[in-house]
Amino acid sequence: MSTIKWGILSTARHAANTVIPAIHAARNAQAYAVASRDAGRARQFAEETGLSASYGSYEDLLADPQVDAVYIPLPNNLHKEWSIKAAQAGKHVLCEKPLALNAAEAQEMVDAFQAAGRKLAEAFQWRHHAQGERVYQMVRQGEIGELRLIDAGFSFPLDRPDDIRWDPALGGGSLYDVGCYPISLARYITRAEPLSVTAHARWAASGVDDLVVATLEFPGGVLAHINCSFALPLRRYFELVGSEGTLYVNRAYNPTGNSGEEVLRYGPDREVVQQIGLESANSYTLMIEDFSGSVLQDTELLFPPEDAVFNMRVIDAIFEAARTGATVRLG
């Protein structure tokens, strides 16, 4: 076998517009099938996205022996259920973020995949782009001196009142949807887990958070300021502040498309001392190729599923800190 055949659970727009084209472009993957609870919708979706098969139930897709791996872009509250069902059906799974609704659920998923001998990964595609590794290496090599502060945010105005991300029963809220990105960024850069968390949140009428600000304390005295929102303009940035300078990335969590992204390095007086262009790459295709290659060669994933458990531990702590006003200790 030289390619992995992918099935898609749901006809989500993100799958149609971004992930399925990335699978089509991958060297070791084939976008093969889609499932929906509406057979007609699934058939139409398959025709529109170039898929060979469609199913009127998720169970039927999981029963197809030609499906090797499944991409799950279902609402957050369904991630655990259908990931575990896929593992029990013998499928590998790439699941949208957040992997689960809390760390306990995420660990349950990891355990199920270990028992089934199948691979599970959280779909943080930005980590597969050269941008993240380049910035990490610059910090490690001391190009901004000693790292002291991470300022990272992701927000956008969610002005559709019927959007599922406003529904607490479906795992809605800005921390789950976009806050998970700057959290993963801070952990990626520090290569560590936070020792403590403080946080504040604003709660929408539906009960979900629409604005969260958190401070994470990392080993070595590094602090991370994390913010996310459905009620602010589009922002998807991070800034790494050291004793001698700063690295700033404006397009932080979706460095995709067909043009290189830029990293700005500032000196101690905020003067631009370096502007770094990166080669063009589609991080979604890179993510699909890494996952498919890991399945084909039975090698370790670039980012194992245990990483998602740790990310969920931080999300759990932020929710607890925001609701209680207390500092939550993790380390």
C-alpha positions as CSV (number, residue, x, y, z in Angstrom):
1,M,0.0,0.0,0.0
2,S,1.4,3.4,-1.0
3,T,-1.5,5.7,-0.2
4,I,-4.0,6.0,2.6
5,K,-7.7,6.2,1.7
6,W,-9.4,8.8,3.8
7,G,-13.1,9.0,4.9
8,I,-14.7,12.2,6.1
9,L,-17.2,12.1,8.9
10,S,-19.6,15.0,8.1
11,T,-20.1,17.5,5.3
12,A,-18.5,20.4,7.2
13,R,-17.5,23.5,5.1
14,H,-13.9,23.3,6.5
15,A,-13.6,19.8,5.2
16,A,-14.9,20.8,1.7
17,N,-12.9,24.0,1.4
18,T,-9.6,23.2,3.1
19,V,-9.0,19.6,4.2
20,I,-10.2,17.6,1.3
21,P,-8.2,19.7,-1.2
22,A,-5.2,19.1,1.0
23,I,-5.8,15.4,0.9
24,H,-6.1,15.5,-2.9
25,A,-2.8,17.3,-3.0
26,A,-0.9,14.9,-0.7
27,R,1.5,12.5,-2.2
28,N,0.5,9.6,0.0
29,A,-3.2,10.1,0.5
30,Q,-6.5,9.7,-1.4
31,A,-9.7,11.5,-0.4
32,Y,-12.2,8.6,-0.9
33,A,-15.5,8.8,1.0
34,V,-17.8,11.0,3.0
35,A,-20.6,10.3,5.4
36,S,-23.6,12.3,6.5
37,R,-26.8,11.5,8.3
38,D,-28.5,12.8,5.0
39,A,-27.6,10.4,2.2
40,G,-28.6,12.9,-0.5
41,R,-26.4,15.6,1.1
42,A,-23.5,13.1,1.3
43,R,-23.9,12.2,-2.4
44,Q,-23.9,15.8,-3.4
45,F,-20.9,16.6,-1.3
46,A,-19.0,13.7,-2.8
47,E,-19.7,14.9,-6.3
48,E,-18.7,18.5,-5.4
49,T,-15.4,17.5,-3.7
50,G,-14.3,14.7,-6.0
51,L,-14.9,11.7,-3.7
52,S,-15.6,8.2,-4.9
53,A,-18.1,7.1,-2.2
54,S,-20.8,8.5,0.0
55,Y,-22.7,7.1,2.9
56,G,-26.0,8.0,4.7
57,S,-24.6,7.2,8.1
58,Y,-21.3,7.4,9.9
59,E,-21.5,3.7,10.8
60,D,-21.6,2.7,7.2
61,L,-18.5,4.7,6.4
62,L,-16.6,3.1,9.3
63,A,-17.7,-0.3,8.0
64,D,-16.1,0.2,4.6
65,P,-12.9,-1.9,4.5
66,Q,-11.4,0.5,1.9
67,V,-11.3,3.4,4.4
68,D,-7.9,3.4,6.2
69,A,-8.1,6.7,8.1
70,V,-10.9,9.1,9.1
71,Y,-10.9,12.8,9.4
72,I,-13.5,14.1,12.0
73,P,-14.7,17.7,11.8
74,L,-17.8,17.0,13.8
75,P,-19.0,19.4,16.6
76,N,-16.7,19.2,19.7
77,N,-19.1,17.2,21.8
78,L,-19.0,14.3,19.3
79,H,-15.2,14.0,19.0
80,K,-14.8,11.4,21.7
81,E,-17.7,9.2,20.6
82,W,-16.9,9.0,17.0
83,S,-13.1,8.8,17.3
84,I,-13.5,5.8,19.7
85,K,-16.0,4.2,17.3
86,A,-13.6,4.7,14.5
87,A,-10.8,3.1,16.4
88,Q,-13.0,0.1,17.3
89,A,-13.7,-0.2,13.6
90,G,-10.0,-0.4,12.9
91,K,-9.6,3.1,11.5
92,H,-6.9,5.7,12.2
93,V,-8.2,9.1,13.1
94,L,-7.2,12.8,12.5
95,C,-9.6,14.7,14.7
96,E,-10.3,18.4,14.7
97,K,-9.3,20.5,17.7
98,P,-10.0,20.5,20.5
99,L,-9.6,16.7,20.7
100,A,-12.2,16.5,23.4
101,L,-14.1,18.6,26.0
102,N,-11.7,17.9,28.8
103,A,-8.4,16.1,29.6
104,A,-10.2,13.1,31.0
105,E,-12.1,12.6,27.7
106,A,-8.9,13.1,25.7
107,Q,-7.1,10.5,27.8
108,E,-10.0,8.0,27.3
109,M,-9.5,8.5,23.5
110,V,-5.8,8.0,23.7
111,D,-6.3,4.8,25.7
112,A,-8.9,3.5,23.2
113,F,-6.5,4.0,20.3
114,Q,-3.6,2.3,22.1
115,A,-5.9,-0.7,22.8
116,A,-7.0,-0.8,19.1
117,G,-3.4,-0.3,17.8
118,R,-4.5,2.6,15.7
119,K,-3.1,6.2,15.4
120,L,-4.8,9.3,16.7
121,A,-3.8,13.0,16.1
122,E,-5.2,16.4,16.8
123,A,-5.5,18.5,13.7
124,F,-3.3,21.5,14.6
125,Q,-2.0,22.0,11.1
126,W,0.2,25.1,11.8
127,R,2.7,23.0,13.6
128,H,3.6,21.2,10.3
129,H,4.6,24.5,8.6
130,A,8.3,25.6,8.6
131,Q,7.3,28.8,10.3
132,G,6.8,27.3,13.8
133,E,10.1,25.3,13.7
134,R,12.0,28.4,12.4
135,V,10.8,30.6,15.2
136,Y,11.4,27.9,17.8
137,Q,15.0,27.5,16.6
138,M,15.6,31.3,16.7
139,V,14.5,31.4,20.3
140,R,16.6,28.3,21.2
141,Q,19.7,29.9,19.6
142,G,19.2,33.0,21.7
143,E,18.4,35.4,18.8
144,I,16.2,37.5,21.1
145,G,18.2,36.8,24.3
146,E,16.5,35.0,27.1
147,L,12.8,34.3,26.4
148,R,10.6,36.0,29.1
149,L,7.2,36.6,27.7
150,I,4.8,35.0,25.1
151,D,1.9,37.1,24.0
152,A,-0.4,35.1,21.8
153,G,-4.0,35.6,20.6
154,F,-6.6,34.4,18.2
155,S,-10.0,36.1,17.7
156,F,-12.6,36.9,15.1
157,P,-16.1,38.3,15.2
158,L,-18.6,35.5,15.2
159,D,-21.8,37.3,14.1
160,R,-24.0,34.3,13.1
161,P,-26.3,33.8,16.1
162,D,-27.2,30.3,14.9
163,D,-23.6,29.1,14.7
164,I,-23.0,25.9,16.6
165,R,-20.1,27.6,18.4
166,W,-22.6,29.5,20.5
167,D,-24.1,26.3,21.8
168,P,-22.7,25.0,25.1
169,A,-24.3,21.6,24.6
170,L,-22.1,21.2,21.4
171,G,-18.9,22.3,23.0
172,G,-19.1,25.9,21.9
173,G,-17.0,28.8,23.1
174,S,-14.0,30.7,22.0
175,L,-11.5,28.9,24.3
176,Y,-12.3,25.5,22.7
177,D,-12.5,27.0,19.1
178,V,-9.6,29.4,18.9
179,G,-8.0,29.7,22.4
180,C,-6.5,26.2,22.0
181,Y,-4.2,27.6,19.3
182,P,-2.2,30.1,21.4
183,I,-2.1,27.6,24.3
184,S,-0.5,25.0,22.0
185,L,1.8,27.7,20.6
186,A,3.1,28.6,24.1
187,R,3.7,24.9,24.9
188,Y,5.4,24.4,21.6
189,I,7.8,27.3,22.0
190,T,8.7,26.5,25.7
191,R,8.7,22.7,25.2
192,A,7.2,22.7,28.7
193,E,3.9,22.5,30.5
194,P,2.6,25.5,32.6
195,L,3.0,25.4,36.4
196,S,0.0,27.6,37.1
197,V,-2.9,29.4,35.4
198,T,-4.9,32.5,36.2
199,A,-7.8,33.6,33.9
200,H,-10.8,35.9,33.3
201,A,-13.7,35.2,30.9
202,R,-16.7,37.0,29.6
203,W,-19.7,34.8,29.1
204,A,-22.2,35.2,26.3
205,A,-26.0,35.0,26.8
206,S,-25.9,31.4,25.6
207,G,-23.5,30.5,28.3
208,V,-20.3,30.0,26.3
209,D,-17.2,32.2,26.7
210,D,-16.8,34.8,24.1
211,L,-13.7,36.4,25.5
212,V,-11.0,34.8,27.6
213,V,-7.7,36.2,28.9
214,A,-5.3,33.9,30.7
215,T,-1.7,34.0,32.1
216,L,0.3,30.8,32.1
217,E,3.4,30.5,34.2
218,F,6.0,28.2,32.7
219,P,9.3,26.8,34.2
220,G,12.2,29.2,34.1
221,G,10.1,32.3,34.8
222,V,8.5,32.5,31.3
223,L,5.0,33.9,31.3
224,A,2.5,33.6,28.5
225,H,-0.4,36.0,28.0
226,I,-3.1,34.1,26.1
227,N,-6.3,35.7,24.7
228,C,-9.1,34.5,22.5
229,S,-12.5,35.8,21.5
230,F,-15.6,35.7,19.3
231,A,-16.2,39.4,20.0
232,L,-13.0,41.0,18.7
233,P,-11.6,41.7,15.2
234,L,-9.6,39.0,13.4
235,R,-6.3,38.6,15.2
236,R,-4.1,35.4,14.9
237,Y,-0.7,36.5,16.1
238,F,2.0,35.7,18.6
239,E,4.9,37.7,19.9
240,L,7.9,36.2,21.7
241,V,9.7,38.8,23.9
242,G,13.2,38.2,25.1
243,S,15.7,40.2,27.0
244,E,17.3,41.5,23.8
245,G,14.5,41.6,21.2
246,T,11.2,40.3,19.9
247,L,9.9,37.9,17.3
248,Y,6.5,38.8,15.9
249,V,4.3,36.6,13.6
250,N,1.1,38.1,12.4
251,R,-0.4,35.1,10.6
252,A,0.4,32.5,13.2
253,Y,-2.1,29.6,13.1
254,N,-2.9,29.2,9.4
255,P,0.3,29.8,7.5
256,T,-1.1,28.0,4.4
257,G,-1.7,29.1,0.8
258,N,0.8,29.6,-1.9
259,S,3.0,32.4,-0.6
260,G,5.7,32.5,2.0
261,E,4.9,33.9,5.4
262,E,7.1,36.4,7.2
263,V,8.6,36.6,10.7
264,L,9.8,39.9,12.0
265,R,12.6,40.2,14.5
266,Y,12.9,43.4,16.4
267,G,15.9,44.7,18.4
268,P,15.8,46.2,21.9
269,D,14.5,49.5,20.6
270,R,11.8,48.0,18.5
271,E,13.8,48.5,15.3
272,V,13.3,45.8,12.6
273,V,16.6,43.9,12.4
274,Q,15.4,40.9,10.4
275,Q,12.5,40.1,8.1
276,I,12.3,36.4,7.3
277,G,10.5,35.0,4.3
278,L,9.6,31.4,4.3
279,E,9.0,29.0,1.4
280,S,5.4,28.5,0.3
281,A,3.7,25.5,1.8
282,N,0.2,24.2,2.6
283,S,0.4,23.2,6.2
284,Y,-2.8,21.1,5.8
285,T,-1.2,19.0,3.1
286,L,1.9,18.6,5.3
287,M,-0.2,17.5,8.2
288,I,-2.0,14.9,6.0
289,E,1.3,13.6,4.6
290,D,2.8,13.3,8.0
291,F,-0.2,11.3,9.3
292,S,-0.5,9.2,6.2
293,G,3.2,8.5,6.3
294,S,3.1,7.5,9.9
295,V,0.3,5.0,9.1
296,L,2.0,3.6,6.0
297,Q,5.4,3.2,7.7
298,D,4.1,2.5,11.2
299,T,6.3,5.3,12.6
300,E,5.6,7.8,15.4
301,L,3.5,10.8,14.6
302,L,5.2,14.2,14.6
303,F,2.8,15.2,17.4
304,P,1.5,12.3,19.4
305,P,-2.0,12.3,20.8
306,E,-0.7,12.6,24.4
307,D,0.1,16.2,23.4
308,A,-3.6,16.9,23.1
309,V,-4.2,15.6,26.6
310,F,-1.8,18.1,28.0
311,N,-3.4,20.9,25.9
312,M,-6.8,20.0,27.3
313,R,-5.3,20.0,30.9
314,V,-4.5,23.7,30.3
315,I,-7.9,24.4,28.9
316,D,-9.5,22.7,31.9
317,A,-7.4,24.9,34.2
318,I,-8.3,28.1,32.4
319,F,-12.0,27.4,32.7
320,E,-11.5,26.6,36.4
321,A,-9.5,29.8,37.0
322,A,-12.0,31.9,35.1
323,R,-15.0,30.5,37.0
324,T,-13.4,30.6,40.5
325,G,-11.1,33.5,40.4
326,A,-8.4,31.3,41.9
327,T,-4.9,30.5,40.7
328,V,-4.9,26.9,39.4
329,R,-1.7,24.9,40.0
330,L,-0.7,22.4,37.4
331,G,2.9,21.6,38.2
